[in-house]
Amino acid sequence: MFEIKDNRVILSIKVQPNSSKNKIAGLYGDALKVNIKAPAVEGAANKELIKFFSKTFKVPKSEIEIKNPTSKQKKVSLPLNDKIREFLKEFDE
C-alpha cells in the first residue's frame, strides 16, 4: 500500500471520482481507496486529490506528485512528515 524512499512516501491509491465528499475510504486490495468529489474529466479528480492530500497531511500542493495520472490506480508521492507517519501507523503490519 505504501513505500518509503528518500524521505518521501509513495502511496498506492484507488480513486473513486464523483463521490459525495472527499475522504479516505479505507483499503481496496493493496491500495488505499480515496473518494473524490470531482469527476474524472480533464484532470479535475487529480487536482482535487492533490488539494485533499495537501489539506489532510499539511503538505504543500507543489510537493505532491501523481505518478500515473490517467489511471484509477495511482501512485502518489508525498514528502514524509509527522502527520503522514501517524496516518501510516494504522496500516503498518
mmCIF file as gemmi writes it, N, C-alpha and C atoms, coordinates in Angstrom:
data_model
loop_
_atom_site.group_PDB
_atom_site.id
_atom_site.type_symbol
_atom_site.label_atom_id
_atom_site.label_alt_id
_atom_site.label_comp_id
_atom_site.label_asym_id
_atom_site.label_entity_id
_atom_site.label_seq_id
_atom_site.pdbx_PDB_ins_code
_atom_site.Cartn_x
_atom_site.Cartn_y
_atom_site.Cartn_z
_atom_site.occupancy
_atom_site.B_iso_or_equiv
_atom_site.pdbx_formal_charge
_atom_site.auth_seq_id
_atom_site.auth_asym_id
_atom_site.pdbx_PDB_model_num
ATOM 1 N N . MET Axp A 1 ? 0.812 -1.185 0 1 0 ? 1 A 1
ATOM 2 C CA . MET Axp A 1 ? 0 0 0 1 0 ? 1 A 1
ATOM 3 C C . MET Axp A 1 ? 0.866 1.264 0 1 0 ? 1 A 1
ATOM 4 N N . PHE Axp A 2 ? 2.008 1.2 0.68 1 0 ? 2 A 1
ATOM 5 C CA . PHE Axp A 2 ? 2.909 2.356 0.66 1 0 ? 2 A 1
ATOM 6 C C . PHE Axp A 2 ? 4.355 1.903 0.715 1 0 ? 2 A 1
ATOM 7 N N . GLU Axp A 3 ? 5.21 2.81 0.274 1 0 ? 3 A 1
ATOM 8 C CA . GLU Axp A 3 ? 6.648 2.549 0.269 1 0 ? 3 A 1
ATOM 9 C C . GLU Axp A 3 ? 7.342 3.855 0.649 1 0 ? 3 A 1
ATOM 10 N N . ILE Axp A 4 ? 8.331 3.765 1.517 1 0 ? 4 A 1
ATOM 11 C CA . ILE Axp A 4 ? 9.058 4.958 1.933 1 0 ? 4 A 1
ATOM 12 C C . ILE Axp A 4 ? 10.432 4.935 1.289 1 0 ? 4 A 1
ATOM 13 N N . LYS Axp A 5 ? 10.757 6.059 0.634 1 0 ? 5 A 1
ATOM 14 C CA . LYS Axp A 5 ? 12.006 6.129 -0.118 1 0 ? 5 A 1
ATOM 15 C C . LYS Axp A 5 ? 12.484 7.584 -0.153 1 0 ? 5 A 1
ATOM 16 N N . ASP Axp A 6 ? 13.71 7.838 0.215 1 0 ? 6 A 1
ATOM 17 C CA . ASP Axp A 6 ? 14.305 9.187 0.167 1 0 ? 6 A 1
ATOM 18 C C . ASP Axp A 6 ? 13.445 10.241 0.864 1 0 ? 6 A 1
ATOM 19 N N . ASN Axp A 7 ? 12.98 9.925 2.063 1 0 ? 7 A 1
ATOM 20 C CA . ASN Axp A 7 ? 12.167 10.847 2.86 1 0 ? 7 A 1
ATOM 21 C C . ASN Axp A 7 ? 10.853 11.246 2.176 1 0 ? 7 A 1
ATOM 22 N N . ARG Axp A 8 ? 10.365 10.368 1.319 1 0 ? 8 A 1
ATOM 23 C CA . ARG Axp A 8 ? 9.06 10.539 0.682 1 0 ? 8 A 1
ATOM 24 C C . ARG Axp A 8 ? 8.289 9.243 0.843 1 0 ? 8 A 1
ATOM 25 N N . VAL Axp A 9 ? 6.979 9.345 0.799 1 0 ? 9 A 1
ATOM 26 C CA . VAL Axp A 9 ? 6.15 8.145 0.854 1 0 ? 9 A 1
ATOM 27 C C . VAL Axp A 9 ? 5.411 8.043 -0.476 1 0 ? 9 A 1
ATOM 28 N N . ILE Axp A 10 ? 5.374 6.835 -1.026 1 0 ? 10 A 1
ATOM 29 C CA . ILE Axp A 10 ? 4.638 6.587 -2.264 1 0 ? 10 A 1
ATOM 30 C C . ILE Axp A 10 ? 3.445 5.714 -1.902 1 0 ? 10 A 1
ATOM 31 N N . LEU Axp A 11 ? 2.265 6.275 -2.069 1 0 ? 11 A 1
ATOM 32 C CA . LEU Axp A 11 ? 1.026 5.572 -1.732 1 0 ? 11 A 1
ATOM 33 C C . LEU Axp A 11 ? 0.4 4.978 -2.978 1 0 ? 11 A 1
ATOM 34 N N . SER Axp A 12 ? -0.101 3.751 -2.867 1 0 ? 12 A 1
ATOM 35 C CA . SER Axp A 12 ? -0.915 3.163 -3.935 1 0 ? 12 A 1
ATOM 36 C C . SER Axp A 12 ? -2.348 3.581 -3.642 1 0 ? 12 A 1
ATOM 37 N N . ILE Axp A 13 ? -2.972 4.23 -4.6 1 0 ? 13 A 1
ATOM 38 C CA . ILE Axp A 13 ? -4.295 4.812 -4.395 1 0 ? 13 A 1
ATOM 39 C C . ILE Axp A 13 ? -5.274 4.282 -5.437 1 0 ? 13 A 1
ATOM 40 N N . LYS Axp A 14 ? -6.47 3.963 -4.996 1 0 ? 14 A 1
ATOM 41 C CA . LYS Axp A 14 ? -7.593 3.661 -5.896 1 0 ? 14 A 1
ATOM 42 C C . LYS Axp A 14 ? -8.54 4.843 -5.752 1 0 ? 14 A 1
ATOM 43 N N . VAL Axp A 15 ? -8.712 5.618 -6.812 1 0 ? 15 A 1
ATOM 44 C CA . VAL Axp A 15 ? -9.542 6.819 -6.749 1 0 ? 15 A 1
ATOM 45 C C . VAL Axp A 15 ? -10.968 6.503 -7.188 1 0 ? 15 A 1
ATOM 46 N N . GLN Axp A 16 ? -11.922 6.983 -6.413 1 0 ? 16 A 1
ATOM 47 C CA . GLN Axp A 16 ? -13.345 6.86 -6.737 1 0 ? 16 A 1
ATOM 48 C C . GLN Axp A 16 ? -13.865 8.283 -6.989 1 0 ? 16 A 1
ATOM 49 N N . PRO Axp A 17 ? -13.892 8.715 -8.261 1 0 ? 17 A 1
ATOM 50 C CA . PRO Axp A 17 ? -14.364 10.071 -8.561 1 0 ? 17 A 1
ATOM 51 C C . PRO Axp A 17 ? -15.891 10.181 -8.415 1 0 ? 17 A 1
ATOM 52 N N . ASN Axp A 18 ? -16.412 11.402 -8.494 1 0 ? 18 A 1
ATOM 53 C CA . ASN Axp A 18 ? -17.855 11.672 -8.409 1 0 ? 18 A 1
ATOM 54 C C . ASN Axp A 18 ? -18.468 11.207 -7.099 1 0 ? 18 A 1
ATOM 55 N N . SER Axp A 19 ? -17.729 11.265 -6.011 1 0 ? 19 A 1
ATOM 56 C CA . SER Axp A 19 ? -18.25 10.863 -4.708 1 0 ? 19 A 1
ATOM 57 C C . SER Axp A 19 ? -18.963 12.042 -4.055 1 0 ? 19 A 1
ATOM 58 N N . SER Axp A 20 ? -19.723 11.763 -3.008 1 0 ? 20 A 1
ATOM 59 C CA . SER Axp A 20 ? -20.453 12.841 -2.334 1 0 ? 20 A 1
ATOM 60 C C . SER Axp A 20 ? -19.517 13.751 -1.548 1 0 ? 20 A 1
ATOM 61 N N . LYS Axp A 21 ? -18.39 13.184 -1.075 1 0 ? 21 A 1
ATOM 62 C CA . LYS Axp A 21 ? -17.4 14.021 -0.394 1 0 ? 21 A 1
ATOM 63 C C . LYS Axp A 21 ? -16.013 13.403 -0.516 1 0 ? 21 A 1
ATOM 64 N N . ASN Axp A 22 ? -15.008 14.249 -0.286 1 0 ? 22 A 1
ATOM 65 C CA . ASN Axp A 22 ? -13.621 13.775 -0.314 1 0 ? 22 A 1
ATOM 66 C C . ASN Axp A 22 ? -13.333 13.065 0.997 1 0 ? 22 A 1
ATOM 67 N N . LYS Axp A 23 ? -12.848 11.823 0.903 1 0 ? 23 A 1
ATOM 68 C CA . LYS Axp A 23 ? -12.47 11.107 2.125 1 0 ? 23 A 1
ATOM 69 C C . LYS Axp A 23 ? -11.611 9.899 1.788 1 0 ? 23 A 1
ATOM 70 N N . ILE Axp A 24 ? -10.861 9.461 2.795 1 0 ? 24 A 1
ATOM 71 C CA . ILE Axp A 24 ? -10.111 8.213 2.681 1 0 ? 24 A 1
ATOM 72 C C . ILE Axp A 24 ? -11.072 7.137 3.137 1 0 ? 24 A 1
ATOM 73 N N . ALA Axp A 25 ? -11.424 6.24 2.221 1 0 ? 25 A 1
ATOM 74 C CA . ALA Axp A 25 ? -12.493 5.27 2.473 1 0 ? 25 A 1
ATOM 75 C C . ALA Axp A 25 ? -11.981 3.935 3.013 1 0 ? 25 A 1
ATOM 76 N N . GLY Axp A 26 ? -10.666 3.793 3.181 1 0 ? 26 A 1
ATOM 77 C CA . GLY Axp A 26 ? -10.12 2.547 3.7 1 0 ? 26 A 1
ATOM 78 C C . GLY Axp A 26 ? -9.278 1.838 2.67 1 0 ? 26 A 1
ATOM 79 N N . LEU Axp A 27 ? -9.133 0.546 2.855 1 0 ? 27 A 1
ATOM 80 C CA . LEU Axp A 27 ? -8.304 -0.235 1.935 1 0 ? 27 A 1
ATOM 81 C C . LEU Axp A 27 ? -9.143 -0.837 0.814 1 0 ? 27 A 1
ATOM 82 N N . TYR Axp A 28 ? -8.513 -0.953 -0.343 1 0 ? 28 A 1
ATOM 83 C CA . TYR Axp A 28 ? -9.129 -1.578 -1.506 1 0 ? 28 A 1
ATOM 84 C C . TYR Axp A 28 ? -8.054 -2.499 -2.067 1 0 ? 28 A 1
ATOM 85 N N . GLY Axp A 29 ? -8.091 -3.763 -1.676 1 0 ? 29 A 1
ATOM 86 C CA . GLY Axp A 29 ? -6.994 -4.677 -2.04 1 0 ? 29 A 1
ATOM 87 C C . GLY Axp A 29 ? -5.725 -4.196 -1.373 1 0 ? 29 A 1
ATOM 88 N N . ASP Axp A 30 ? -4.681 -3.968 -2.163 1 0 ? 30 A 1
ATOM 89 C CA . ASP Axp A 30 ? -3.422 -3.484 -1.591 1 0 ? 30 A 1
ATOM 90 C C . ASP Axp A 30 ? -3.244 -1.98 -1.827 1 0 ? 30 A 1
ATOM 91 N N . ALA Axp A 31 ? -4.355 -1.281 -2.026 1 0 ? 31 A 1
ATOM 92 C CA . ALA Axp A 31 ? -4.307 0.167 -2.239 1 0 ? 31 A 1
ATOM 93 C C . ALA Axp A 31 ? -5.211 0.87 -1.226 1 0 ? 31 A 1
ATOM 94 N N . LEU Axp A 32 ? -5.016 2.147 -1.119 1 0 ? 32 A 1
ATOM 95 C CA . LEU Axp A 32 ? -5.844 2.983 -0.263 1 0 ? 32 A 1
ATOM 96 C C . LEU Axp A 32 ? -6.955 3.553 -1.135 1 0 ? 32 A 1
ATOM 97 N N . LYS Axp A 33 ? -8.207 3.349 -0.74 1 0 ? 33 A 1
ATOM 98 C CA . LYS Axp A 33 ? -9.314 3.872 -1.536 1 0 ? 33 A 1
ATOM 99 C C . LYS Axp A 33 ? -9.613 5.292 -1.083 1 0 ? 33 A 1
ATOM 100 N N . VAL Axp A 34 ? -9.65 6.212 -2.06 1 0 ? 34 A 1
ATOM 101 C CA . VAL Axp A 34 ? -9.912 7.613 -1.766 1 0 ? 34 A 1
ATOM 102 C C . VAL Axp A 34 ? -11.089 8.077 -2.61 1 0 ? 34 A 1
ATOM 103 N N . ASN Axp A 35 ? -12.128 8.575 -1.931 1 0 ? 35 A 1
ATOM 104 C CA . ASN Axp A 35 ? -13.284 9.134 -2.63 1 0 ? 35 A 1
ATOM 105 C C . ASN Axp A 35 ? -13.017 10.608 -2.891 1 0 ? 35 A 1
ATOM 106 N N . ILE Axp A 36 ? -13.302 11.031 -4.12 1 0 ? 36 A 1
ATOM 107 C CA . ILE Axp A 36 ? -13.063 12.412 -4.533 1 0 ? 36 A 1
ATOM 108 C C . ILE Axp A 36 ? -14.347 12.95 -5.161 1 0 ? 36 A 1
ATOM 109 N N . LYS Axp A 37 ? -14.722 14.176 -4.776 1 0 ? 37 A 1
ATOM 110 C CA . LYS Axp A 37 ? -15.957 14.793 -5.276 1 0 ? 37 A 1
ATOM 111 C C . LYS Axp A 37 ? -15.912 15.074 -6.776 1 0 ? 37 A 1
ATOM 112 N N . ALA Axp A 38 ? -14.774 15.472 -7.264 1 0 ? 38 A 1
ATOM 113 C CA . ALA Axp A 38 ? -14.647 15.909 -8.653 1 0 ? 38 A 1
ATOM 114 C C . ALA Axp A 38 ? -14.799 14.746 -9.635 1 0 ? 38 A 1
ATOM 115 N N . PRO Axp A 39 ? -15.31 15.035 -10.839 1 0 ? 39 A 1
ATOM 116 C CA . PRO Axp A 39 ? -15.403 13.993 -11.865 1 0 ? 39 A 1
ATOM 117 C C . PRO Axp A 39 ? -14.03 13.711 -12.48 1 0 ? 39 A 1
ATOM 118 N N . ALA Axp A 40 ? -13.912 12.562 -13.109 1 0 ? 40 A 1
ATOM 119 C CA . ALA Axp A 40 ? -12.648 12.183 -13.76 1 0 ? 40 A 1
ATOM 120 C C . ALA Axp A 40 ? -12.605 12.78 -15.165 1 0 ? 40 A 1
ATOM 121 N N . VAL Axp A 41 ? -12.671 14.101 -15.241 1 0 ? 41 A 1
ATOM 122 C CA . VAL Axp A 41 ? -12.693 14.797 -16.524 1 0 ? 41 A 1
ATOM 123 C C . VAL Axp A 41 ? -11.606 15.866 -16.523 1 0 ? 41 A 1
ATOM 124 N N . GLU Axp A 42 ? -10.765 15.854 -17.549 1 0 ? 42 A 1
ATOM 125 C CA . GLU Axp A 42 ? -9.727 16.873 -17.747 1 0 ? 42 A 1
ATOM 126 C C . GLU Axp A 42 ? -8.874 17.122 -16.495 1 0 ? 42 A 1
ATOM 127 N N . GLY Axp A 43 ? -8.557 16.067 -15.78 1 0 ? 43 A 1
ATOM 128 C CA . GLY Axp A 43 ? -7.671 16.179 -14.629 1 0 ? 43 A 1
ATOM 129 C C . GLY Axp A 43 ? -8.309 16.756 -13.376 1 0 ? 43 A 1
ATOM 130 N N . ALA Axp A 44 ? -9.625 16.956 -13.377 1 0 ? 44 A 1
ATOM 131 C CA . ALA Axp A 44 ? -10.306 17.56 -12.218 1 0 ? 44 A 1
ATOM 132 C C . ALA Axp A 44 ? -10.155 16.696 -10.963 1 0 ? 44 A 1
ATOM 133 N N . ALA Axp A 45 ? -10.309 15.392 -11.114 1 0 ? 45 A 1
ATOM 134 C CA . ALA Axp A 45 ? -10.19 14.491 -9.953 1 0 ? 45 A 1
ATOM 135 C C . ALA Axp A 45 ? -8.756 14.502 -9.413 1 0 ? 45 A 1
ATOM 136 N N . ASN Axp A 46 ? -7.762 14.566 -10.291 1 0 ? 46 A 1
ATOM 137 C CA . ASN Axp A 46 ? -6.364 14.62 -9.847 1 0 ? 46 A 1
ATOM 138 C C . ASN Axp A 46 ? -6.09 15.907 -9.067 1 0 ? 46 A 1
ATOM 139 N N . LYS Axp A 47 ? -6.603 17.027 -9.57 1 0 ? 47 A 1
ATOM 140 C CA . LYS Axp A 47 ? -6.415 18.305 -8.88 1 0 ? 47 A 1
ATOM 141 C C . LYS Axp A 47 ? -7.069 18.263 -7.504 1 0 ? 47 A 1
ATOM 142 N N . GLU Axp A 48 ? -8.256 17.692 -7.448 1 0 ? 48 A 1
ATOM 143 C CA . GLU Axp A 48 ? -8.985 17.584 -6.182 1 0 ? 48 A 1
ATOM 144 C C . GLU Axp A 48 ? -8.249 16.647 -5.22 1 0 ? 48 A 1
ATOM 145 N N . LEU Axp A 49 ? -7.687 15.564 -5.752 1 0 ? 49 A 1
ATOM 146 C CA . LEU Axp A 49 ? -6.915 14.619 -4.937 1 0 ? 49 A 1
ATOM 147 C C . LEU Axp A 49 ? -5.703 15.318 -4.316 1 0 ? 49 A 1
ATOM 148 N N . ILE Axp A 50 ? -5.001 16.098 -5.105 1 0 ? 50 A 1
ATOM 149 C CA . ILE Axp A 50 ? -3.831 16.835 -4.607 1 0 ? 50 A 1
ATOM 150 C C . ILE Axp A 50 ? -4.264 17.83 -3.525 1 0 ? 50 A 1
ATOM 151 N N . LYS Axp A 51 ? -5.353 18.545 -3.781 1 0 ? 51 A 1
ATOM 152 C CA . LYS Axp A 51 ? -5.866 19.512 -2.802 1 0 ? 51 A 1
ATOM 153 C C . LYS Axp A 51 ? -6.252 18.806 -1.494 1 0 ? 51 A 1
ATOM 154 N N . PHE Axp A 52 ? -6.923 17.668 -1.625 1 0 ? 52 A 1
ATOM 155 C CA . PHE Axp A 52 ? -7.367 16.894 -0.46 1 0 ? 52 A 1
ATOM 156 C C . PHE Axp A 52 ? -6.17 16.4 0.358 1 0 ? 52 A 1
ATOM 157 N N . PHE Axp A 53 ? -5.17 15.811 -0.316 1 0 ? 53 A 1
ATOM 158 C CA . PHE Axp A 53 ? -3.986 15.322 0.392 1 0 ? 53 A 1
ATOM 159 C C . PHE Axp A 53 ? -3.205 16.477 1.023 1 0 ? 53 A 1
ATOM 160 N N . SER Axp A 54 ? -3.134 17.603 0.329 1 0 ? 54 A 1
ATOM 161 C CA . SER Axp A 54 ? -2.435 18.771 0.843 1 0 ? 54 A 1
ATOM 162 C C . SER Axp A 54 ? -3.052 19.221 2.165 1 0 ? 54 A 1
ATOM 163 N N . LYS Axp A 55 ? -4.374 19.29 2.191 1 0 ? 55 A 1
ATOM 164 C CA . LYS Axp A 55 ? -5.094 19.713 3.395 1 0 ? 55 A 1
ATOM 165 C C . LYS Axp A 55 ? -5.005 18.656 4.498 1 0 ? 55 A 1
ATOM 166 N N . THR Axp A 56 ? -5.217 17.396 4.128 1 0 ? 56 A 1
ATOM 167 C CA . THR Axp A 56 ? -5.239 16.301 5.1 1 0 ? 56 A 1
ATOM 168 C C . THR Axp A 56 ? -3.893 16.116 5.792 1 0 ? 56 A 1
ATOM 169 N N . PHE Axp A 57 ? -2.814 16.158 5.011 1 0 ? 57 A 1
ATOM 170 C CA . PHE Axp A 57 ? -1.489 15.849 5.553 1 0 ? 57 A 1
ATOM 171 C C . PHE Axp A 57 ? -0.599 17.084 5.749 1 0 ? 57 A 1
ATOM 172 N N . LYS Axp A 58 ? -1.165 18.282 5.548 1 0 ? 58 A 1
ATOM 173 C CA . LYS Axp A 58 ? -0.415 19.538 5.75 1 0 ? 58 A 1
ATOM 174 C C . LYS Axp A 58 ? 0.881 19.554 4.933 1 0 ? 58 A 1
ATOM 175 N N . VAL Axp A 59 ? 0.715 19.313 3.639 1 0 ? 59 A 1
ATOM 176 C CA . VAL Axp A 59 ? 1.839 19.26 2.7 1 0 ? 59 A 1
ATOM 177 C C . VAL Axp A 59 ? 1.553 20.266 1.585 1 0 ? 59 A 1
ATOM 178 N N . PRO Axp A 60 ? 2.538 21.033 1.138 1 0 ? 60 A 1
ATOM 179 C CA . PRO Axp A 60 ? 2.29 21.951 0.022 1 0 ? 60 A 1
ATOM 180 C C . PRO Axp A 60 ? 1.868 21.185 -1.244 1 0 ? 60 A 1
ATOM 181 N N . LYS Axp A 61 ? 0.898 21.731 -1.955 1 0 ? 61 A 1
ATOM 182 C CA . LYS Axp A 61 ? 0.407 21.066 -3.178 1 0 ? 61 A 1
ATOM 183 C C . LYS Axp A 61 ? 1.539 20.812 -4.172 1 0 ? 61 A 1
ATOM 184 N N . SER Axp A 62 ? 2.498 21.727 -4.22 1 0 ? 62 A 1
ATOM 185 C CA . SER Axp A 62 ? 3.608 21.586 -5.168 1 0 ? 62 A 1
ATOM 186 C C . SER Axp A 62 ? 4.506 20.391 -4.856 1 0 ? 62 A 1
ATOM 187 N N . GLU Axp A 63 ? 4.407 19.858 -3.627 1 0 ? 63 A 1
ATOM 188 C CA . GLU Axp A 63 ? 5.232 18.722 -3.207 1 0 ? 63 A 1
ATOM 189 C C . GLU Axp A 63 ? 4.568 17.37 -3.479 1 0 ? 63 A 1
ATOM 190 N N . ILE Axp A 64 ? 3.327 17.39 -3.962 1 0 ? 64 A 1
ATOM 191 C CA . ILE Axp A 64 ? 2.581 16.147 -4.197 1 0 ? 64 A 1
ATOM 192 C C . ILE Axp A 64 ? 2.645 15.816 -5.681 1 0 ? 64 A 1
ATOM 193 N N . GLU Axp A 65 ? 3.023 14.575 -5.956 1 0 ? 65 A 1
ATOM 194 C CA . GLU Axp A 65 ? 3.214 14.161 -7.344 1 0 ? 65 A 1
ATOM 195 C C . GLU Axp A 65 ? 2.405 12.895 -7.619 1 0 ? 65 A 1
ATOM 196 N N . ILE Axp A 66 ? 1.621 12.93 -8.709 1 0 ? 66 A 1
ATOM 197 C CA . ILE Axp A 66 ? 0.865 11.742 -9.125 1 0 ? 66 A 1
ATOM 198 C C . ILE Axp A 66 ? 1.649 11.088 -10.244 1 0 ? 66 A 1
ATOM 199 N N . LYS Axp A 67 ? 2.045 9.825 -10.023 1 0 ? 67 A 1
ATOM 200 C CA . LYS Axp A 67 ? 2.923 9.133 -10.977 1 0 ? 67 A 1
ATOM 201 C C . LYS Axp A 67 ? 2.202 8.706 -12.259 1 0 ? 67 A 1
ATOM 202 N N . ASN Axp A 68 ? 0.975 8.207 -12.154 1 0 ? 68 A 1
ATOM 203 C CA . ASN Axp A 68 ? 0.254 7.746 -13.348 1 0 ? 68 A 1
ATOM 204 C C . ASN Axp A 68 ? -1.144 8.374 -13.357 1 0 ? 68 A 1
ATOM 205 N N . PRO Axp A 69 ? -1.22 9.647 -13.774 1 0 ? 69 A 1
ATOM 206 C CA . PRO Axp A 69 ? -2.442 10.437 -13.614 1 0 ? 69 A 1
ATOM 207 C C . PRO Axp A 69 ? -3.664 9.957 -14.393 1 0 ? 69 A 1
ATOM 208 N N . THR Axp A 70 ? -3.499 9.179 -15.449 1 0 ? 70 A 1
ATOM 209 C CA . THR Axp A 70 ? -4.667 8.779 -16.234 1 0 ? 70 A 1
ATOM 210 C C . THR Axp A 70 ? -5.303 7.474 -15.762 1 0 ? 70 A 1
ATOM 211 N N . SER Axp A 71 ? -4.709 6.83 -14.787 1 0 ? 71 A 1
ATOM 212 C CA . SER Axp A 71 ? -5.224 5.566 -14.275 1 0 ? 71 A 1
ATOM 213 C C . SER Axp A 71 ? -6.036 5.788 -13 1 0 ? 71 A 1
ATOM 214 N N . LYS Axp A 72 ? -7.014 4.901 -12.742 1 0 ? 72 A 1
ATOM 215 C CA . LYS Axp A 72 ? -7.738 4.971 -11.469 1 0 ? 72 A 1
ATOM 216 C C . LYS Axp A 72 ? -6.863 4.445 -10.338 1 0 ? 72 A 1
ATOM 217 N N . GLN Axp A 73 ? -5.933 3.553 -10.685 1 0 ? 73 A 1
ATOM 218 C CA . GLN Axp A 73 ? -4.958 3.039 -9.713 1 0 ? 73 A 1
ATOM 219 C C . GLN Axp A 73 ? -3.734 3.939 -9.824 1 0 ? 73 A 1
ATOM 220 N N . LYS Axp A 74 ? -3.52 4.794 -8.849 1 0 ? 74 A 1
ATOM 221 C CA . LYS Axp A 74 ? -2.452 5.783 -8.926 1 0 ? 74 A 1
ATOM 222 C C . LYS Axp A 74 ? -1.353 5.516 -7.904 1 0 ? 74 A 1
ATOM 223 N N . LYS Axp A 75 ? -0.205 6.045 -8.184 1 0 ? 75 A 1
ATOM 224 C CA . LYS Axp A 75 ? 0.896 6.103 -7.224 1 0 ? 75 A 1
ATOM 225 C C . LYS Axp A 75 ? 1.077 7.586 -6.924 1 0 ? 75 A 1
ATOM 226 N N . VAL Axp A 76 ? 0.93 7.938 -5.654 1 0 ? 76 A 1
ATOM 227 C CA . VAL Axp A 76 ? 1.049 9.339 -5.258 1 0 ? 76 A 1
ATOM 228 C C . VAL Axp A 76 ? 2.244 9.472 -4.324 1 0 ? 76 A 1
ATOM 229 N N . SER Axp A 77 ? 3.12 10.395 -4.658 1 0 ? 77 A 1
ATOM 230 C CA . SER Axp A 77 ? 4.335 10.625 -3.883 1 0 ? 77 A 1
ATOM 231 C C . SER Axp A 77 ? 4.174 11.905 -3.059 1 0 ? 77 A 1
ATOM 232 N N . LEU Axp A 78 ? 4.431 11.778 -1.742 1 0 ? 78 A 1
ATOM 233 C CA . LEU Axp A 78 ? 4.314 12.916 -0.823 1 0 ? 78 A 1
ATOM 234 C C . LEU Axp A 78 ? 5.565 12.985 0.047 1 0 ? 78 A 1
ATOM 235 N N . PRO Axp A 79 ? 5.939 14.192 0.479 1 0 ? 79 A 1
ATOM 236 C CA . PRO Axp A 79 ? 7.052 14.268 1.432 1 0 ? 79 A 1
ATOM 237 C C . PRO Axp A 79 ? 6.606 13.676 2.764 1 0 ? 79 A 1
ATOM 238 N N . LEU Axp A 80 ? 7.497 12.969 3.392 1 0 ? 80 A 1
ATOM 239 C CA . LEU Axp A 80 ? 7.182 12.31 4.661 1 0 ? 80 A 1
ATOM 240 C C . LEU Axp A 80 ? 7.22 13.334 5.787 1 0 ? 80 A 1
ATOM 241 N N . ASN Axp A 81 ? 6.103 13.476 6.495 1 0 ? 81 A 1
ATOM 242 C CA . ASN Axp A 81 ? 6.082 14.357 7.67 1 0 ? 81 A 1
ATOM 243 C C . ASN Axp A 81 ? 5.407 13.607 8.816 1 0 ? 81 A 1
ATOM 244 N N . ASP Axp A 82 ? 5.33 14.233 9.975 1 0 ? 82 A 1
ATOM 245 C CA . ASP Axp A 82 ? 4.773 13.563 11.158 1 0 ? 82 A 1
ATOM 246 C C . ASP Axp A 82 ? 3.312 13.163 10.96 1 0 ? 82 A 1
ATOM 247 N N . LYS Axp A 83 ? 2.548 14.005 10.287 1 0 ? 83 A 1
ATOM 248 C CA . LYS Axp A 83 ? 1.13 13.726 10.066 1 0 ? 83 A 1
ATOM 249 C C . LYS Axp A 83 ? 0.967 12.46 9.2 1 0 ? 83 A 1
ATOM 250 N N . ILE Axp A 84 ? 1.788 12.33 8.19 1 0 ? 84 A 1
ATOM 251 C CA . ILE Axp A 84 ? 1.729 11.145 7.323 1 0 ? 84 A 1
ATOM 252 C C . ILE Axp A 84 ? 2.22 9.915 8.08 1 0 ? 84 A 1
ATOM 253 N N . ARG Axp A 85 ? 3.304 10.058 8.835 1 0 ? 85 A 1
ATOM 254 C CA . ARG Axp A 85 ? 3.817 8.932 9.637 1 0 ? 85 A 1
ATOM 255 C C . ARG Axp A 85 ? 2.73 8.405 10.568 1 0 ? 85 A 1
ATOM 256 N N . GLU Axp A 86 ? 2.019 9.329 11.218 1 0 ? 86 A 1
ATOM 257 C CA . GLU Axp A 86 ? 0.943 8.975 12.148 1 0 ? 86 A 1
ATOM 258 C C . GLU Axp A 86 ? -0.162 8.209 11.419 1 0 ? 86 A 1
ATOM 259 N N . PHE Axp A 87 ? -0.528 8.702 10.237 1 0 ? 87 A 1
ATOM 260 C CA . PHE Axp A 87 ? -1.563 8.054 9.44 1 0 ? 87 A 1
ATOM 261 C C . PHE Axp A 87 ? -1.134 6.645 9.02 1 0 ? 87 A 1
ATOM 262 N N . LEU Axp A 88 ? 0.117 6.496 8.582 1 0 ? 88 A 1
ATOM 263 C CA . LEU Axp A 88 ? 0.611 5.211 8.083 1 0 ? 88 A 1
ATOM 264 C C . LEU Axp A 88 ? 0.701 4.15 9.181 1 0 ? 88 A 1
ATOM 265 N N . LYS Axp A 89 ? 0.827 4.575 10.439 1 0 ? 89 A 1
ATOM 266 C CA . LYS Axp A 89 ? 0.896 3.621 11.552 1 0 ? 89 A 1
ATOM 267 C C . LYS Axp A 89 ? -0.336 2.706 11.577 1 0 ? 89 A 1
ATOM 268 N N . GLU Axp A 90 ? -1.483 3.221 11.165 1 0 ? 90 A 1
ATOM 269 C CA . GLU Axp A 90 ? -2.714 2.435 11.124 1 0 ? 90 A 1
ATOM 270 C C . GLU Axp A 90 ? -2.595 1.221 10.198 1 0 ? 90 A 1
ATOM 271 N N . PHE Axp A 91 ? -1.764 1.365 9.175 1 0 ? 91 A 1
ATOM 272 C CA . PHE Axp A 91 ? -1.672 0.331 8.155 1 0 ? 91 A 1
ATOM 273 C C . PHE Axp A 91 ? -0.405 -0.497 8.231 1 0 ? 91 A 1
ATOM 274 N N . ASP Axp A 92 ? 0.455 -0.166 9.185 1 0 ? 92 A 1
ATOM 275 C CA . ASP Axp A 92 ? 1.712 -0.903 9.34 1 0 ? 92 A 1
ATOM 276 C C . ASP Axp A 92 ? 1.442 -2.223 10.06 1 0 ? 92 A 1
ATOM 277 N N . GLU Axp A 93 ? 1.734 -3.327 9.372 1 0 ? 93 A 1
ATOM 278 C CA . GLU Axp A 93 ? 1.509 -4.649 9.997 1 0 ? 93 A 1
ATOM 279 C C . GLU Axp A 93 ? 2.578 -4.953 11.011 1 0 ? 93 A 1
